Amino acid sequence: MITFTKRASNVPVPSPAQAEHDSSTEYAALLTMVDALAPADWHRPTDCTAWRVRDLVAHLAGAAEEASRTGVALRHQYAGLSGALRSRGERNWVDFVGDAQIAERADLDESALGADLRHWAERAPAGRRHQPRVMRVMRMPRVAGLRPGATGAYLYDVIYNRDTWLHRIDLHRATGIPLPESGAEAAIIAQVVRDLDLGWRGPSFILELTGRGGGCWAIGAGEPVATVTEDATALMRLLSGRSDECALVTEGDPAPAAGLRTARVVF
C-alpha cells in the first residue's frame, strides 16, 4: 500500500530572509571550492557543455553582480531577451544572459576572476533581498523559460540559489574538488520538486529522494499509483537536462518514471 505524504506543490517558497540565509551558505561553499582550483582546473570542460570551469565561474560572478547593481541586471536581462527573440527558439534567454556575464569578464585572469566572484558573492545575498520592489514584483518574460507568472522575487529567492547549488556540483564533477555541504541543499531541492509538481501532468506518485538533500513528497493530483526512488542529485541533474544516470526504482505503475525522464525544471 502506498502511503500518502506531503504534496510537493504545497511546499512554501522561501521568505526573502530565508533566501538570503541560504544564498550566504551556498556562496560560502562555492568560494571554498573556487579557492581550491588548481591552474589546470580552470580549463577543464564541465557538464554545461559550452563552458569550461572558467566560464562557469564568470557566469556565477556575473549573476552575483546583478544582485547589487540593478543596471547590470537590466542590461543582462535585455541581452537575454533580445538574443532569445533573435534565435527563434534555438537558444534560450538563460543562454544569452550567461553570454553577457562571461563576455564582461573575458579580460580577467583566473586570480582576478576568483576575486571578482568573492567581491560580488559577499554582497549578493543581501542585494537580492533588498532589490527595489518594482524588480521583485515584475513579471518575467515568457522567453525566460520560467513557470508562468514567475516574478523577479522568484528569480531572486529561488532560481539564483538553485543555479549556484547545481553549478557547485558541476565544478565538483569537472575537477574532483570536494563538495562542501552548505546546509541549504534540502531547501533548494524541495523547491525544484515543488516546480516539478506544479508542472506535472502525469499520474500521481510518491517521490522518495535519497542522499544529500533528499526527502519524500507526493507529485500530482489524486491517489498515487507508484513510488519512485532516486538519488536527489542524480534526479536534479536529470531535471536540469544535464544527463540521465537515474535508475528511477519504481514500485507500482511505471508511467511516473517514464514521465520523469522527459520532465524538465528550470535551473
C-alpha positions in Angstrom: 0.0 0.0 0.0 1.3 3.5 -0.9 1.4 5.9 2.0 0.4 9.5 1.2 2.8 12.2 2.1 3.0 16.0 1.7 2.1 17.3 -1.7 5.2 19.0 -3.2 3.3 21.9 -4.7 2.3 22.9 -1.1 5.9 23.4 -0.1 6.1 27.2 0.6 8.5 29.4 -1.3 11.3 30.8 0.9 10.9 34.1 2.5 13.4 36.8 1.4 15.1 36.4 4.8 15.4 32.6 4.3 16.6 33.0 0.7 19.3 35.4 1.9 20.5 32.9 4.5 20.5 30.1 2.0 22.3 32.2 -0.5 25.0 33.1 2.0 25.7 29.5 2.8 25.7 28.5 -0.8 28.2 31.2 -1.8 30.4 30.3 1.2 30.6 26.7 -0.1 31.1 27.9 -3.6 34.0 30.2 -2.7 35.7 27.3 -0.8 35.6 25.3 -4.0 36.9 28.1 -6.2 39.7 28.9 -3.8 40.8 25.2 -4.2 41.0 25.3 -8.0 44.4 24.4 -9.4 45.7 26.3 -12.5 44.8 23.4 -14.8 41.2 23.1 -13.3 40.2 26.4 -14.8 40.4 25.0 -18.3 38.5 21.7 -17.7 35.2 21.1 -19.5 32.0 21.0 -17.5 28.6 19.4 -17.8 27.5 22.7 -19.2 28.9 21.6 -22.5 29.6 25.1 -23.9 31.5 26.2 -20.8 34.8 25.3 -19.2 35.3 25.9 -15.5 36.5 29.5 -16.1 33.2 30.3 -18.0 31.2 28.7 -15.2 32.9 30.9 -12.5 32.5 34.0 -14.8 28.8 33.3 -15.1 28.4 32.9 -11.3 30.3 36.1 -10.7 28.1 38.0 -13.2 24.9 36.6 -11.6 26.2 37.7 -8.2 27.0 41.2 -9.5 23.4 41.6 -10.8 22.1 41.4 -7.2 24.0 44.5 -6.2 23.8 46.5 -9.5 20.3 46.9 -10.9 21.6 48.5 -14.1 23.8 45.4 -14.7 20.9 43.1 -14.1 18.7 45.0 -16.5 21.5 45.1 -19.2 21.9 41.3 -18.9 18.2 40.7 -19.0 17.8 42.8 -22.1 20.7 40.9 -23.7 18.9 37.7 -22.8 15.5 38.9 -24.1 16.8 40.3 -27.4 19.0 37.2 -28.0 16.2 34.8 -27.3 13.9 36.6 -29.7 16.5 36.7 -32.5 17.3 33.0 -32.0 13.7 31.9 -32.5 14.0 29.1 -30.0 17.4 27.7 -31.0 18.9 29.2 -27.7 17.0 30.4 -24.7 17.1 33.6 -22.5 19.4 32.0 -19.9 22.0 31.2 -22.6 22.2 34.8 -23.7 22.3 36.2 -20.1 25.2 33.8 -19.5 27.0 35.0 -22.6 26.8 38.6 -21.4 28.1 37.7 -17.9 31.0 35.8 -19.3 31.9 38.3 -22.0 32.2 41.1 -19.4 34.9 39.1 -17.6 36.8 37.9 -20.6 39.9 40.1 -19.8 40.3 38.9 -16.2 42.9 36.3 -15.3 42.0 33.4 -13.0 43.2 35.2 -9.9 41.2 38.3 -10.7 38.1 36.3 -11.7 38.2 34.5 -8.3 38.5 37.8 -6.5 35.7 39.3 -8.6 33.4 36.3 -7.6 34.2 36.8 -4.0 33.6 40.5 -4.1 30.1 40.1 -5.5 29.2 36.9 -3.7 29.7 38.6 -0.4 27.1 41.2 -1.4 24.6 39.2 -3.5 22.5 37.6 -0.7 21.6 41.0 0.9 21.4 42.6 -2.5 18.7 40.2 -3.8 16.7 40.6 -0.6 16.7 44.4 -0.9 16.0 44.7 -4.6 13.6 47.6 -5.4 10.0 46.5 -5.1 9.5 47.1 -8.8 12.1 44.5 -9.6 10.7 41.9 -7.2 7.1 42.1 -8.4 8.0 42.4 -12.1 6.6 39.5 -14.2 9.4 37.7 -16.0 9.1 37.4 -19.8 7.9 34.1 -21.3 11.2 33.7 -23.1 12.9 33.4 -19.7 11.5 29.9 -19.6 10.3 30.2 -16.0 7.0 28.9 -14.9 4.0 31.1 -15.9 3.5 34.1 -13.7 7.0 34.0 -12.2 8.2 37.3 -10.8 11.6 38.8 -10.0 11.2 37.6 -6.4 11.0 34.0 -7.7 14.2 34.6 -9.6 16.0 36.2 -6.7 14.7 33.9 -3.9 14.6 30.5 -5.7 16.4 30.3 -9.1 19.7 32.0 -8.2 20.2 29.7 -5.2 19.3 26.7 -7.3 21.7 27.8 -10.0 24.6 28.2 -7.6 24.0 24.9 -6.0 23.9 22.9 -9.2 26.9 24.7 -10.6 28.8 23.6 -7.5 28.0 20.1 -8.5 29.3 20.9 -12.0 32.5 22.1 -10.5 32.9 19.0 -8.4 32.3 16.7 -11.3 34.7 18.7 -13.6 37.6 18.9 -11.1 37.1 16.4 -8.3 37.3 19.1 -5.7 35.3 18.1 -2.6 31.7 19.3 -2.5 31.1 21.1 0.8 27.7 20.9 2.5 26.0 24.3 2.7 23.0 23.4 4.8 20.7 24.8 2.1 20.6 21.7 -0.1 17.4 20.3 1.2 15.5 23.6 0.9 16.8 24.1 -2.7 15.9 20.6 -3.8 12.4 20.9 -2.2 11.8 24.0 -4.4 12.9 22.0 -7.5 10.4 19.3 -6.6 7.7 21.9 -6.0 8.2 23.2 -9.5 8.2 19.6 -10.8 4.8 19.1 -9.2 3.4 22.4 -10.4 4.1 21.4 -14.0 3.3 17.7 -13.7 0.5 16.3 -15.9 1.0 12.6 -15.4 -0.4 10.2 -12.8 0.2 10.9 -9.1 3.1 9.2 -7.4 5.3 9.3 -4.3 8.8 10.6 -5.0 11.5 9.4 -2.5 14.8 11.2 -2.9 17.8 9.7 -1.1 21.2 11.1 -0.3 22.1 14.7 0.5 19.1 17.0 0.4 16.6 14.1 0.0 13.0 13.9 1.2 9.6 12.4 0.3 6.8 14.1 -1.5 3.6 13.4 -3.4 3.6 14.5 -7.0 0.4 15.0 -9.0 -3.3 15.0 -8.1 -5.2 12.0 -6.9 -4.3 8.7 -5.5 -0.6 7.8 -6.0 -0.1 4.9 -8.5 3.6 4.3 -7.7 6.6 5.1 -5.5 9.7 6.2 -7.4 13.0 6.3 -5.5 16.2 8.0 -6.8 19.3 9.8 -5.5 18.5 13.5 -5.1 21.5 14.9 -7.0 21.0 12.4 -9.9 17.4 13.5 -10.3 18.3 17.2 -10.2 20.8 16.6 -13.0 18.1 14.8 -15.0 15.5 17.5 -14.5 18.1 20.2 -15.5 18.7 18.4 -18.8 22.3 17.6 -18.0 22.2 13.8 -18.1 20.2 10.7 -17.4 22.0 8.5 -15.0 18.9 7.7 -12.9 17.7 4.2 -12.1 14.2 5.5 -11.0 13.5 2.4 -8.9 9.7 2.0 -9.1 7.2 0.2 -7.1 3.9 0.2 -8.9 2.9 1.8 -12.3 6.0 2.6 -14.5 4.3 5.6 -16.1 5.6 8.2 -13.5 9.2 7.1 -14.0 8.8 7.4 -17.8 7.4 10.9 -17.3 10.3 11.9 -15.1 12.8 11.0 -17.8 11.3 13.7 -20.0 10.3 16.3 -17.4 12.4 19.5 -17.1 12.7 22.1 -14.4 14.5 25.5 -14.9 17.7 25.9 -13.0 
